[in-house]
């Protein structure tokens, strides 16, 4: 491998707030892999809702708004003491970017040197190495530095080699969206059922369409009318407009499961369309995290609710297998150079694309 420099280009998140908190620098020290870690030369890193949410401090329980309305400027009120995935304060500066594709260029103590040169993608939601609690986690780009830089370190066991003909940019679109979607489907044991996917044109939603199709599910994708034909081509059996009254369009007790990435004011309809004994799985709330729950809808219909964040390693292993077997495809809407990270996030917030925005890193 080529010589590893002492300094690198990258983007520091300097605090919670607007886009101005993303600062491009060319003098960031290249990290050194510790015992059990590898150093990765990053070639691509995807942009995700969590990048926006973390920058805003949206995970704070004080925040009740959606993410898009404040994505550029930042939130007026939040509590920085609980504004991360884990509910603990973030340490700044932080390098974000949980979607990582690159090559291993150096290993720490205890790691086989033969992995140097391997092209890998990184599992972004990692089990905490300092806890035996299976739900204790560290998130790449939040609790630990991520891929919005030329180099990053990660635990060797969390860097997965991939054998395929995809580009680095295409592979960088995969880790968060596809593992989140696969985790939702695995958590609720979705099979050949009739399901509704909200926010279906985004990174997680479009991944969920492909992954649910592998399981034989009949898929209703909720999206804007302009994106409907593309999602049907991706595998959706039917589409509904995101502004439709779901009770009028689909009918009461009409679906077996709902995969929800949106939340917001229309949330009660999702329970109304679920059949008795139905399943509700949530892993996002871009339209707003606070919803109106009538407990009678939950217990009288014998519904089961699933939150889906932390995944077992087999979920990511499934994604690797699907890639190598050609069962899924990447959906990259646009790529940006690292120096244009603010432009990339603005484009992301427009939500006028299908799939992912990816940062190309050289």
N, C-alpha and C positions, 0 to 999 in steps of 0.2 A: 504494500500500500504506500501511497505518497506520504511525505513527511507531514506530521501533524503540527500546525502552528501553535503558538502560545496564546494568540488572541483570535477572536472570531467576530463576525457580524451577527447581530441578533436584535430582538425587540424586547425591551424591558417593559413590563407593566409596573408602573411606578406607584400606583395606588388605585383605589376605587374612584370611578368617575367617568368622564366622557372620553372621546377618542384621543384627546390630548395626553391621556395617561399612557398611551402606547408610544414609546420612544425608541427609535431606531439608533443603534450604536455599532461602532466598528472596533471597539476595544474591550470587548467582554472576554474575560479569561476563559480559555477552553477548559472544561471540567476534566478531572482525572478520575478514572474508574476505581472504585474501592473494591474490597474483597467481594466477590460474587457479582460484580457489575461488568458491563461492557460500555465502551465509548462508540457512539454511532455517528458517522458522517451523514447528516440529514440531507435528503434530496427533495423531499416533499412533505408538507404538513397541511392537513385539512383545517378549515374554519368551521366551528360548531357553535350552537346556541350557548353551550357552557362557557365559551370564551367571552361572549357578550355578558352572560349572566354574572360571571365571576368579576369581570371588569366593573360592572354596575354595582355589585354588592347585592344583587337581586335575591340571593339565597337567604338573606336576612329575613326573619319572620316579620319584621316591621314593614316589609314591602308587600303591597297588595296589587300593584299594577302589572300590566303585561310588559314584555321586554322591548317590543318594537317601538313603542311610543316614546321611549326615553333612551334608545340605544346610542344615539349620537352624543347627547349632552350629559348623560348620567342622571342618577336619581337625586331628588331633593332630600329625601329622608331615608336613612337606613342605619342599621347598627353594624358597624364593622367588626364587632365582637362575635357575630354569628353569620358572617357573610360568605361562607365557603361551603363546599359539599359536606364537610364533617361537622359544621357548626362551630368551628374554631376560627380565630383570626388568621388571615393570610399573612405571610411574611413577604415583604417587598424589599427590593425589586424581585419580581417573579417573571420567568420566561414561560409564556403560555404555549399552547399547541399540543393537544392530546392525540391527534392523528399523526403518526410518524412513520415514514418509510425512508430507509437509508441502508448503509452498509456498515458492518462492524469493522472498526479500524484498530481497536486496542482492547485488551481485556485486563481485568483486575485479578488479584490473587485468587486462585482456586477455580478459574475458568479456563477451559481447554483452548489453547491458541488456535486450534484448527478451525474455529468458528470465524476467525478474522477473514474478511472478504465476503461473508454471507450477506445477501440482501434480506432484510427483515422488515416486518411491521411489528409495532409494539402494542401490547395490551395496555390500554390506558387506565382502566379501573383495576388497580392492583391491590391484592391483599396486603395489609400492613405487615412488614417484616418483624415488627415489635409487639405483636399481639397474636394470641391464639383464637381470638374472636373472629369467626368467619365473615362477619359483617364489618369488621374494622378495615378501613381501606386508606390508600393514598392514591390520589388522582393525578395523573401526569398533566402538568400545566396548572395545577392548583396547589397541592401540598408539596409537589416536587417539580423541578423545571422540566419544560417540554420541548417541542420541536420548532418553535419560531426562532431558530438560531442555526448556525452551520453545524454545530455539534451538540450532542446531549448524551447523558449517561442514563442507564436503566439497569435493573436487575437482569442478569443473563437469562434467567428462566422466563422473563416477560418479553423477550425479543424472539419472535417466531420466524424462522426461515420460510420463504414462499417460493415455490417453483412454478412459474407461469410466465407468459409473454406480455403481461401488462407493463405499462410504463410506471415509473416511480410516482408520477403524479396520480395515475389511476389507483395505484395501491394505497396512496396516502389518503384517498377518499373513504377508505374502508373501516378502520379500527373502531371508532366510536359509534358511528351510525349503525353499522351492521351488527356489532356485538350488542348494542342496546336493543335493536329489533329482535335479534335471535334470543337474547335474554328474556324479553317479554314473552315470546312465543314458548320458550322452554318453561318459564315460571308457571304459565297457565296451561301447559300441556295442550297447546292448540294442534288439532289434527284436521280432519276433513269436516270442518264446521263452517258455518256462515258467520263471517266477521265483518265489522266496520273498522276502518282505520281512519282516524282523524289526522289532519295535517299530512295527508298522504303524499304530497309532492316534495316534501323536504327530505333531508338526508336520511333520517330514521324511517319516515313513512315510506319512501320509495324502496328502501331496503326491506322493510316489512312486507311489502307486496311480493317481492321476489322470494323471500324466505317462507312466507305463508303458502305461496303457490307450490313450493317444494313439498309441503306437508299435505297438499290436496285440499286446502281451504277454498271456499267460495268467498271472494273478496269484494267488498264494497269500499271504494276509496272516496273519501271526502276531500274536495279540492275546488279551486276556481274552475269555471267552465272552460277557460282557455287552456287548461292543462289536462282536461279529461281524456282526450284522445291519446295523449302520450302515456297516461297511466294505464289505459286499457291495453296499449301495446306492450306495456311492461308486465302485465299479468292480471290486472284488475278485471273482474267479471262485470262490474257495474260501477258507476260513479254517481255521487250526489254533490250538488253545489254546496259550498261551505256556508251559504246564506239560506239554504233550504230549511223549512220546518221538517225535521226528521220524522215526526209523528205522522205528518200528512204524506210524506214521500215514501217512507218505508213501512209505516204502520206500527202499532203497539205490539210488543212481544215478538219481534220479527228477526232478531239476530241472536246467535249463541254467545258471541263475545265482542267486546269493544276494546281495541287498542287505542288508547287516548294519549295524544301528545300535545293537546291544546288547552284543555280546561276551559275557563272563561264562563261567561254568563249563560251560554246555551247548554251547559253541562247537565242539568236535570233531564234533558231529553235523552241523553245517553242511557240512563237507567230505565226510562220508559220503553225504549225500543228493545231492551234486553228481554229475552225469554225468561220465565221462571227457572231458577237454577243456573242462570247465565253468569258469565265471567267478565269483570271489568279490570283491565290492566292499564296502569298509568306509568309513564316515564317522561313526563314533560307537561308544562303548563304555560305555553308562550302567550296565550290569550288572557292569562290571569290565574294565580294560584289559589284564590279563595273562591269556593263554590258553595251553592245552596243545596244542602243535602237534607232531604226528607227521610228520616230513618225508616219510615214505613216502607219506602221503596226498596230498602236494603233487606229488611228482615221478612216482610210479607212475601217477597218474591224469591227468598232464599238465594240471594246473589252472593257471589264471592268476589272480594276486592283483592287485587294484587298490586303492591308497589314493586317496581323493578329498577334497581340501581346496581347493586353488587352482583356479579356473575361468577359462577364457578369456572375454572380454566377450560373445561370441556366446551363451553360456549364459544370461546375464541378458537379452539381447535376445530369446531364445526365450520367456522368461517373459512379457515385455511383450507379445509377439505373441499368446501363448495367452490372456492377459487380454483384450486388445482384440478377439480373435476369439471370445470366449466359450467357449473350450475347457476352462477350469478354473474352479473356484469357490473362494471363501474359506471357511475353517472356523474361525470365532471362537467359542470356548466361553464366554468371559467377558471383560469389560473392567473395569479398575480405574482410579481416579484416580491421578495421579503420587504423591501424598502417601502412598498405600497400597501402595507398591512392595514392602514386606516381606510384606504379606498376599498380594499377587499371586504372589510367589515361593513362599510356602507352598502356595498353591493349585496352582501349577505342579508342585511336588514330590509332590503327592498322586497325580498321574497317573491321575485318575479322569474324564478328559474326552477328547474327540476334537478334534484340531486345535490351536488356539493360544489363549494368554492374551495380551491386548493392554492396554497402558497408554494411557489417553486423556489427552491433554495439552492444556490450555487456557491 
